[in-house]
Amino acid sequence: METRYLIVGAGITGLSFANFIDSDDYLVLERESEIGGWCKTIQKEGFVWDFSGHFFHFNHPEIEQYLRDRMPPDEVVTVEKNAKILYKDNLVDFPFQKNIHQLPQDEFVECLYDLYFRDEQADEYDSESFKGMLYEKFGEGISDKFLVPYNEKLYACDLEELDRDAMGRFFPYADVEEIIRNMRQQEDDESYNATFTYPKNGAIMYVNALASEVPDDQIALNEALVDVDLDNKVATTSQGREIDFQYMISSAPFDRLMEMVDLDYEPSTFSYNKVLVFNMGFDRKGHEGVHWIYFPERKYSFYRVGYYDNIMDTDRMSLYVEIGQQSDAEPDVDAKRQEVLRDLERAGIVDDHELVADHSVTLDPAYVHITQDSNEAFENLSSKLELRGVHSLGRYGGWTYCAIEDNIVEARGLARKFNDLDA
C-alpha cells in the first residue's frame, strides 16, 4: 500500500491533522479497537466517565467553534472552576500559594516568613530543577506543605529530576504582591482553566467531532505501527502490512516511536509516570459545588479526586480518582480499589455511600518527565526524523506538557505547512 500521509494514532492530534490537511491521500493507524486515545469515554449504569479528568479550555475561538459545529446542539456546558485542597482535614482554596491566609495562624506565619526570606533558602537547591524553582519562588513553607509533596505524588519521582519549566504556562505562578493582595481581597481565578467546557456525553464527543470529517475506511483500527524503515520510508504494521509513505505524522509516545526506527538514542532519557484512574459512581450526592480536590498528604493514595456530578449537575456522586505510579509499577488493581474506598472515607468524601458502578484504567504513559536532557535529545532526534519525513507531535509525540487544544493547534499548523507546499 502507498499513502502520502501515514498518521499514527487516532486521538486528538492525529484526527486534527486529518481534518486540516488538504488531501484525501492519508491513512490513520490506530492500535486500539476505538478512536480517542486517552480521551475515550465510558458509560456505565447511567454514569458518564472519561479515562481521566479531561476538561477543555480554548484560547482559539475558531477551533472551539469548529468542534461545536460538528456536535449536537447544547452538548457542551461551560463551568467556572471551583478547586480545593484538602490540607490537614480542612479545605483550602486552590492555588495553595495564593491562599496561605486560610491556614492556621502559625502555619500562615511560617509560609509568609519563608516566602519573604526565600532567597536565603533557595541556595540549598538546584535552581535548574523543578524542585529548586519551587523553593526559589515560594520558599520552604509553601513548598513543603503543598507544592513539593503534591507534585511528587503526581509525577511519581524526585522533583529534582525535572526541569524548572517542566509544567510551563500550566503551573499556577504567583508573585509576592499577588499573594499578599489575595489575603485581603480574593482575586478572580486567572489560571489557564479558570473556566472550562465539558460535553454532556464525555470527552469522546470532541473526538467524534474531529472523526466526523474522516472517512471510516481511512482509519485502520486494531492495527499498530511496529517498525519503520526510514531509508525506504516503509512502515510495517501489526497486521503484517507494509505501507510506503511520503510523510509520517506520529502522536505515538516518542520513546516508543524511537524503538521502531533505526536511530541511536538513550532510552533512560525519556522517563515518565503512569496514572491509575478509578471512576466510581455512588448511590447519592456527596460534596456539592466543588469540581476537584487536591491531596498533598501521603496518607492518601490519590493525588486528585474530581466530581463529574458537580460539573454535570447530576443527582448521584460520580468521581474520578487519580493515583501516580512509577513507569514500572504493576499494581494490584482490586487491592488499590479497596484502598481508594478506605481513603475516600477517611477524607470525608464518602461515608455510608453505596458504590453502584466503577471502572479503572492505567494511563501509560501519563505525565512525561521533562528534563534538560529530554528536551535536548528530543530536539536532536526529532530533527533527524523530520529530515526523513517523520513528524512526531502531540503531548506524547512531542514529549511535553500541554493542553488538548495545543495538540489541535500544533497539528493544524503542520497541516497548513504541507498545504502551503502543495499550493
TORTIVO-785580 format. One record per residue (C-alpha): residue number from 1; x, y, z. Coordinates in steps of 0.2 Angstrom, whole numbers. Each point is the difference from the previous one (the first is absolute). Layout:
! residues N
@num = NUM, east = X, north = Y, up = Z
...
! end
This chain:
! residues 423
@num = 1, east = 0, north = 0, up = 0
@num = 2, east = 5, north = 18, up = -3
@num = 3, east = -5, north = 16, up = 8
@num = 4, east = 6, north = 18, up = 1
@num = 5, east = -4, north = 2, up = 18
@num = 6, east = 1, north = -14, up = 12
@num = 7, east = -8, north = 6, up = 17
@num = 8, east = 5, north = -10, up = 15
@num = 9, east = -14, north = 1, up = 14
@num = 10, east = -18, north = 4, up = -2
@num = 11, east = -1, north = 12, up = 15
@num = 12, east = -2, north = 19, up = 0
@num = 13, east = 17, north = 3, up = -8
@num = 14, east = -1, north = -12, up = -14
@num = 15, east = -19, north = 3, up = -4
@num = 16, east = 4, north = 19, up = 0
@num = 17, east = 13, north = -2, up = -13
@num = 18, east = -12, north = -10, up = -11
@num = 19, east = -13, north = 14, up = 2
@num = 20, east = 12, north = 14, up = -5
@num = 21, east = 10, north = -8, up = -14
@num = 22, east = -6, north = 4, up = -17
@num = 23, east = 2, north = -17, up = -7
@num = 24, east = -10, north = -16, up = 0
@num = 25, east = 16, north = -11, up = -2
@num = 26, east = 3, north = -5, up = 18
@num = 27, east = -3, north = -15, up = 12
@num = 28, east = -2, north = 1, up = 19
@num = 29, east = 7, north = -15, up = 9
@num = 30, east = -7, north = -4, up = 17
@num = 31, east = 6, north = -14, up = 11
@num = 32, east = -16, north = 0, up = 11
@num = 33, east = -17, north = -6, up = -5
@num = 34, east = -7, north = 18, up = 2
@num = 35, east = 5, north = 17, up = -4
@num = 36, east = 4, north = 13, up = 13
@num = 37, east = 16, north = -4, up = 9
@num = 38, east = -1, north = 6, up = 18
@num = 39, east = -16, north = 9, up = -4
@num = 40, east = -11, north = -15, up = -1
@num = 41, east = -16, north = 0, up = 10
@num = 42, east = -9, north = -13, up = 10
@num = 43, east = -19, north = -1, up = 3
@num = 44, east = -5, north = -12, up = 14
@num = 45, east = -16, north = -1, up = 11
@num = 46, east = -4, north = 17, up = -5
@num = 47, east = 17, north = 8, up = 4
@num = 48, east = 10, north = 8, up = -13
@num = 49, east = 19, north = 0, up = 3
@num = 50, east = 16, north = 3, up = -10
@num = 51, east = 16, north = -9, up = 1
@num = 52, east = 5, north = 14, up = 11
@num = 53, east = -5, north = 18, up = 4
@num = 54, east = 0, north = 8, up = -17
@num = 55, east = -7, north = 18, up = 1
@num = 56, east = 2, north = 12, up = -15
@num = 57, east = 5, north = 18, up = 0
@num = 58, east = 2, north = 9, up = -17
@num = 59, east = 11, north = 14, up = -4
@num = 60, east = -4, north = -1, up = -19
@num = 61, east = -19, north = 4, up = -2
@num = 62, east = 0, north = -6, up = -18
@num = 63, east = 6, north = -18, up = 6
@num = 64, east = -13, north = -1, up = 13
@num = 65, east = -13, north = 5, up = -13
@num = 66, east = 6, north = -12, up = -12
@num = 67, east = -2, north = -14, up = 12
@num = 68, east = -17, north = 6, up = 6
@num = 69, east = -7, north = 1, up = -18
@num = 70, east = 3, north = -19, up = -1
@num = 71, east = -9, north = -4, up = 17
@num = 72, east = -18, north = 0, up = 5
@num = 73, east = -8, north = 16, up = 5
@num = 74, east = 2, north = 4, up = 19
@num = 75, east = 12, north = -14, up = 2
@num = 76, east = 13, north = 10, up = 9
@num = 77, east = -1, north = 8, up = 17
@num = 78, east = 11, north = 14, up = 6
@num = 79, east = 6, north = 0, up = 18
@num = 80, east = 9, north = 12, up = 12
@num = 81, east = 13, north = -11, up = 9
@num = 82, east = -1, north = -2, up = 19
@num = 83, east = 15, north = -10, up = 5
@num = 84, east = 5, north = -4, up = 18
@num = 85, east = 15, north = -7, up = 10
@num = 86, east = -3, north = -12, up = 14
@num = 87, east = 14, north = 5, up = 13
@num = 88, east = 0, north = -7, up = 17
@num = 89, east = -19, north = -4, up = -1
@num = 90, east = -5, north = 18, up = -6
@num = 91, east = -4, north = 6, up = -17
@num = 92, east = 11, north = 14, up = -6
@num = 93, east = -3, north = 9, up = -17
@num = 94, east = 11, north = -4, up = -14
@num = 95, east = 13, north = 6, up = -4
@num = 96, east = 8, north = -3, up = 17
@num = 97, east = 13, north = 13, up = -2
@num = 98, east = -13, north = 14, up = -2
@num = 99, east = -10, north = -6, up = 14
@num = 100, east = 12, north = -3, up = 15
@num = 101, east = -10, north = 12, up = 10
@num = 102, east = -13, north = -14, up = 2
@num = 103, east = 12, north = -11, up = 9
@num = 104, east = 1, north = 0, up = 19
@num = 105, east = 9, north = 16, up = 7
@num = 106, east = 17, north = -8, up = 4
@num = 107, east = 1, north = -9, up = -17
@num = 108, east = -5, north = 16, up = -9
@num = 109, east = 14, north = 10, up = 9
@num = 110, east = 12, north = -14, up = -5
@num = 111, east = -5, north = 1, up = -18
@num = 112, east = 1, north = 19, up = -1
@num = 113, east = 17, north = 0, up = 9
@num = 114, east = 7, north = -12, up = -11
@num = 115, east = -7, north = 8, up = -15
@num = 116, east = 8, north = 17, up = 5
@num = 117, east = 17, north = -8, up = 3
@num = 118, east = -1, north = -13, up = -14
@num = 119, east = 16, north = 7, up = -8
@num = 120, east = 10, north = -6, up = 15
@num = 121, east = -8, north = -18, up = -1
@num = 122, east = 1, north = -2, up = -19
@num = 123, east = 19, north = -2, up = 0
@num = 124, east = -2, north = -17, up = 7
@num = 125, east = -8, north = -7, up = -16
@num = 126, east = 4, north = -2, up = -18
@num = 127, east = -8, north = 15, up = -8
@num = 128, east = -1, north = -9, up = -17
@num = 129, east = -11, north = -13, up = 8
@num = 130, east = -19, north = 1, up = 2
@num = 131, east = 2, north = -3, up = 19
@num = 132, east = 13, north = 15, up = 0
@num = 133, east = -12, north = 11, up = -9
@num = 134, east = -13, north = -3, up = 13
@num = 135, east = 11, north = 5, up = 14
@num = 136, east = 7, north = 14, up = -9
@num = 137, east = -17, north = 8, up = -4
@num = 138, east = -10, north = -5, up = 16
@num = 139, east = 12, north = -5, up = 14
@num = 140, east = 0, north = -15, up = 11
@num = 141, east = -17, north = 1, up = 9
@num = 142, east = -11, north = 1, up = -16
@num = 143, east = 11, north = -13, up = -9
@num = 144, east = 1, north = -12, up = 14
@num = 145, east = -18, north = 0, up = 5
@num = 146, east = -8, north = -1, up = -18
@num = 147, east = 10, north = 3, up = -16
@num = 148, east = 14, north = -13, up = 3
@num = 149, east = -10, north = -15, up = 8
@num = 150, east = -15, north = 2, up = -12
@num = 151, east = 11, north = 1, up = -16
@num = 152, east = 10, north = -15, up = 6
@num = 153, east = -16, north = -10, up = 2
@num = 154, east = -5, north = 6, up = -18
@num = 155, east = 16, north = -3, up = -9
@num = 156, east = 6, north = -15, up = 11
@num = 157, east = 18, north = 6, up = 0
@num = 158, east = 12, north = 11, up = 9
@num = 159, east = -4, north = 18, up = -6
@num = 160, east = 19, north = 3, up = -1
@num = 161, east = 0, north = -11, up = -15
@num = 162, east = -12, north = 12, up = -10
@num = 163, east = 4, north = 16, up = -9
@num = 164, east = -5, north = 16, up = 8
@num = 165, east = -12, north = 4, up = -14
@num = 166, east = -7, north = -18, up = -1
@num = 167, east = -18, north = 6, up = 2
@num = 168, east = 2, north = 16, up = -10
@num = 169, east = -15, north = 12, up = -1
@num = 170, east = -10, north = -13, up = 9
@num = 171, east = 8, north = 3, up = 17
@num = 172, east = -10, north = 12, up = 11
@num = 173, east = 13, north = 13, up = 3
@num = 174, east = -3, north = 15, up = 12
@num = 175, east = 12, north = 14, up = 5
@num = 176, east = 1, north = 6, up = 18
@num = 177, east = -11, north = 15, up = -4
@num = 178, east = -14, north = -11, up = -6
@num = 179, east = 1, north = -11, up = 15
@num = 180, east = -1, north = 14, up = 12
@num = 181, east = -14, north = 9, up = -9
@num = 182, east = -10, north = -16, up = 0
@num = 183, east = 0, north = 0, up = 19
@num = 184, east = -11, north = 15, up = 1
@num = 185, east = -10, north = -2, up = -16
@num = 186, east = -3, north = -16, up = -9
@num = 187, east = 5, north = 2, up = -18
@num = 188, east = -8, north = -8, up = -15
@num = 189, east = 8, north = -17, up = -5
@num = 190, east = 12, north = 5, up = -15
@num = 191, east = 6, north = -18, up = -3
@num = 192, east = 0, north = -7, up = -17
@num = 193, east = -16, north = -11, up = 4
@num = 194, east = -9, north = 12, up = 11
@num = 195, east = -15, north = -3, up = -12
@num = 196, east = -1, north = -16, up = -9
@num = 197, east = -13, north = -9, up = -11
@num = 198, east = -5, north = -18, up = 0
@num = 199, east = -12, north = -10, up = -11
@num = 200, east = -15, north = -8, up = 8
@num = 201, east = 5, north = -17, up = -7
@num = 202, east = 18, north = 1, up = 4
@num = 203, east = 16, north = 5, up = -9
@num = 204, east = -2, north = -13, up = -14
@num = 205, east = -13, north = 13, up = -7
@num = 206, east = 15, north = 11, up = -5
@num = 207, east = 9, north = -14, up = -7
@num = 208, east = -16, north = -5, up = -10
@num = 209, east = -1, north = 17, up = -7
@num = 210, east = 17, north = -1, up = -7
@num = 211, east = -3, north = -18, up = -6
@num = 212, east = -16, north = 5, up = -9
@num = 213, east = 11, north = 8, up = -14
@num = 214, east = 10, north = -16, up = -2
@num = 215, east = -7, north = -14, up = -11
@num = 216, east = -1, north = -16, up = 10
@num = 217, east = 10, north = -10, up = -13
@num = 218, east = 15, north = 12, up = 3
@num = 219, east = 1, north = -5, up = 18
@num = 220, east = 8, north = -17, up = 3
@num = 221, east = -5, north = -6, up = 17
@num = 222, east = 9, north = -14, up = 10
@num = 223, east = 15, north = 3, up = -11
@num = 224, east = 16, north = 6, up = 9
@num = 225, east = 16, north = 7, up = -8
@num = 226, east = 14, north = -13, up = 5
@num = 227, east = 15, north = 5, up = -11
@num = 228, east = 6, north = 15, up = -11
@num = 229, east = 13, north = -1, up = -14
@num = 230, east = 5, north = 18, up = -1
@num = 231, east = 11, north = -2, up = -15
@num = 232, east = -13, north = -8, up = -11
@num = 233, east = -15, north = 9, up = 9
@num = 234, east = -9, north = -17, up = 3
@num = 235, east = -10, north = -3, up = 16
@num = 236, east = -5, north = -17, up = 6
@num = 237, east = -16, north = -3, up = 10
@num = 238, east = -6, north = -13, up = 12
@num = 239, east = -11, north = -7, up = -14
@num = 240, east = 16, north = -4, up = -10
@num = 241, east = -4, north = 14, up = -13
@num = 242, east = 15, north = 10, up = -7
@num = 243, east = -5, north = 18, up = -4
@num = 244, east = 10, north = 12, up = -11
@num = 245, east = -2, north = 17, up = 7
@num = 246, east = 7, north = 17, up = -5
@num = 247, east = -4, north = 8, up = 17
@num = 248, east = -3, north = -8, up = 17
@num = 249, east = -10, north = 10, up = 13
@num = 250, east = 2, north = -9, up = 16
@num = 251, east = -8, north = 4, up = 17
@num = 252, east = 7, north = -16, up = 7
@num = 253, east = 10, north = 2, up = 16
@num = 254, east = 17, north = 6, up = -6
@num = 255, east = 10, north = -13, up = 9
@num = 256, east = -10, north = -14, up = -8
@num = 257, east = 1, north = 8, up = -17
@num = 258, east = 19, north = 0, up = 3
@num = 259, east = 0, north = -19, up = 3
@num = 260, east = -7, north = -2, up = -18
@num = 261, east = 13, north = 10, up = -9
@num = 262, east = 18, north = -3, up = -3
@num = 263, east = 7, north = 15, up = 9
@num = 264, east = 11, north = -1, up = 15
@num = 265, east = -7, north = 7, up = 16
@num = 266, east = 1, north = -2, up = 19
@num = 267, east = -17, north = -7, up = 6
@num = 268, east = 3, north = 6, up = 18
@num = 269, east = -1, north = 18, up = -6
@num = 270, east = -18, north = -2, up = -3
@num = 271, east = -8, north = -4, up = 17
@num = 272, east = -18, north = 2, up = 5
@num = 273, east = -13, north = -6, up = 12
@num = 274, east = -16, north = -10, up = -1
@num = 275, east = -17, north = 6, up = 8
@num = 276, east = -12, north = -13, up = 6
@num = 277, east = -18, north = 7, up = -1
@num = 278, east = -15, north = -6, up = 9
@num = 279, east = -17, north = 6, up = -6
@num = 280, east = -13, north = -3, up = 14
@num = 281, east = -19, north = 3, up = 0
@num = 282, east = -9, north = 1, up = 17
@num = 283, east = -19, north = -1, up = 4
@num = 284, east = -1, north = 18, up = 6
@num = 285, east = 8, north = 17, up = 0
@num = 286, east = 15, north = 5, up = 11
@num = 287, east = 9, north = 17, up = 0
@num = 288, east = -9, north = 12, up = -11
@num = 289, east = 7, north = 15, up = -9
@num = 290, east = 18, north = -6, up = -1
@num = 291, east = 7, north = -7, up = -16
@num = 292, east = 16, north = -8, up = 6
@num = 293, east = 11, north = -1, up = 15
@num = 294, east = 19, north = -2, up = 2
@num = 295, east = 8, north = -11, up = 13
@num = 296, east = 18, north = 4, up = 4
@num = 297, east = 1, north = -11, up = 15
@num = 298, east = 8, north = -17, up = -1
@num = 299, east = -13, north = -9, up = 11
@num = 300, east = -12, north = 1, up = -15
@num = 301, east = 4, north = -12, up = -15
@num = 302, east = -7, north = 13, up = -13
@num = 303, east = 6, north = 17, up = -5
@num = 304, east = -16, north = 6, up = -7
@num = 305, east = -19, north = -4, up = 0
@num = 306, east = -12, north = 8, up = -12
@num = 307, east = -19, north = 1, up = 1
@num = 308, east = -9, north = -2, up = -17
@num = 309, east = -17, north = 2, up = 9
@num = 310, east = 4, north = 17, up = 5
@num = 311, east = 6, north = 5, up = -18
@num = 312, east = -16, north = -8, up = -8
@num = 313, east = -12, north = 4, up = 15
@num = 314, east = -5, north = -18, up = 1
@num = 315, east = -8, north = -8, up = 16
@num = 316, east = 12, north = -14, up = 4
@num = 317, east = 19, north = 2, up = 5
@num = 318, east = 11, north = -4, up = -15
@num = 319, east = 19, north = 1, up = 3
@num = 320, east = 16, north = -2, up = -9
@num = 321, east = 15, north = -5, up = 12
@num = 322, east = 18, north = 2, up = -6
@num = 323, east = 15, north = -9, up = 7
@num = 324, east = 18, north = 3, up = -7
@num = 325, east = 10, north = -15, up = -3
@num = 326, east = 18, north = -3, up = -5
@num = 327, east = 2, north = -6, up = -18
@num = 328, east = 4, north = -18, up = 5
@num = 329, east = -14, north = -1, up = 13
@num = 330, east = -12, north = -15, up = -1
@num = 331, east = -13, north = 3, up = 13
@num = 332, east = -13, north = -12, up = 6
@num = 333, east = -15, north = 10, up = -7
@num = 334, east = -13, north = -9, up = 12
@num = 335, east = 11, north = 4, up = 15
@num = 336, east = 2, north = 18, up = -5
@num = 337, east = -18, north = 2, up = -3
@num = 338, east = -3, north = -6, up = 18
@num = 339, east = 13, north = 12, up = 6
@num = 340, east = -8, north = 14, up = -10
@num = 341, east = -17, north = -3, up = 8
@num = 342, east = 8, north = 0, up = 18
@num = 343, east = 10, north = 16, up = -4
@num = 344, east = -16, north = 9, up = -7
@num = 345, east = -9, north = -4, up = 16
@num = 346, east = 15, north = 6, up = 10
@num = 347, east = 0, north = 16, up = -10
@num = 348, east = -19, north = 3, up = 3
@num = 349, east = -5, north = -2, up = -18
@num = 350, east = -10, north = -15, up = 3
@num = 351, east = -8, north = -7, up = 16
@num = 352, east = -14, north = -13, up = -2
@num = 353, east = -1, north = 3, up = -19
@num = 354, east = -3, north = -16, up = -10
@num = 355, east = 11, north = -3, up = -15
@num = 356, east = -11, north = -3, up = -15
@num = 357, east = 12, north = -1, up = -14
@num = 358, east = 19, north = 2, up = -3
@num = 359, east = 13, north = -1, up = -14
@num = 360, east = 19, north = 1, up = 0
@num = 361, east = 13, north = 3, up = -12
@num = 362, east = 19, north = 3, up = 0
@num = 363, east = 7, north = 14, up = -10
@num = 364, east = 17, north = -5, up = -7
@num = 365, east = 8, north = 12, up = -2
@num = 366, east = -9, north = 14, up = 10
@num = 367, east = 12, north = 14, up = 4
@num = 368, east = 17, north = 0, up = -9
@num = 369, east = 15, north = 6, up = 10
@num = 370, east = 6, north = 16, up = -8
@num = 371, east = 19, north = 2, up = 3
@num = 372, east = 14, north = 10, up = -8
@num = 373, east = 6, north = -17, up = -7
@num = 374, east = -17, north = -5, up = -7
@num = 375, east = -3, north = 17, up = -8
@num = 376, east = 17, north = 0, up = -9
@num = 377, east = -1, north = -19, up = -5
@num = 378, east = -18, north = 4, up = -7
@num = 379, east = 6, north = 15, up = -10
@num = 380, east = 15, north = -10, up = -7
@num = 381, east = -10, north = -16, up = -4
@num = 382, east = -16, north = 8, up = -7
@num = 383, east = 10, north = 11, up = -12
@num = 384, east = 8, north = -16, up = -7
@num = 385, east = -17, north = -8, up = -2
@num = 386, east = -7, north = 15, up = -9
@num = 387, east = 15, north = -1, up = -12
@num = 388, east = -8, north = -17, up = -4
@num = 389, east = -18, north = 6, up = -1
@num = 390, east = -5, north = -5, up = 17
@num = 391, east = -8, north = 13, up = 11
@num = 392, east = -3, north = -5, up = 19
@num = 393, east = -13, north = 12, up = 9
@num = 394, east = -13, north = 1, up = 13
@num = 395, east = 2, north = -2, up = 19
@num = 396, east = 9, north = -17, up = -1
@num = 397, east = 7, north = 2, up = -18
@num = 398, east = 8, north = 16, up = 5
@num = 399, east = 5, north = -6, up = 17
@num = 400, east = -8, north = 16, up = 9
@num = 401, east = -13, north = 6, up = 11
@num = 402, east = -15, north = 8, up = -9
@num = 403, east = -18, north = 3, up = -1
@num = 404, east = -11, north = -10, up = -12
@num = 405, east = -3, north = 16, up = -10
@num = 406, east = 19, north = 1, up = -2
@num = 407, east = 0, north = -16, up = -9
@num = 408, east = -13, north = 6, up = -12
@num = 409, east = 9, north = 16, up = -3
@num = 410, east = 16, north = -9, up = -3
@num = 411, east = -7, north = -12, up = -12
@num = 412, east = -9, north = 13, up = -10
@num = 413, east = 16, north = 10, up = -1
@num = 414, east = 9, north = -15, up = -8
@num = 415, east = -14, north = -3, up = -12
@num = 416, east = 0, north = 18, up = -6
@num = 417, east = 18, north = -1, up = -3
@num = 418, east = -3, north = -15, up = -12
@num = 419, east = -15, north = 9, up = -7
@num = 420, east = 11, north = 15, up = -4
@num = 421, east = 13, north = -12, up = -8
@num = 422, east = -13, north = -8, up = -11
@num = 423, east = -8, north = 17, up = -5
! end
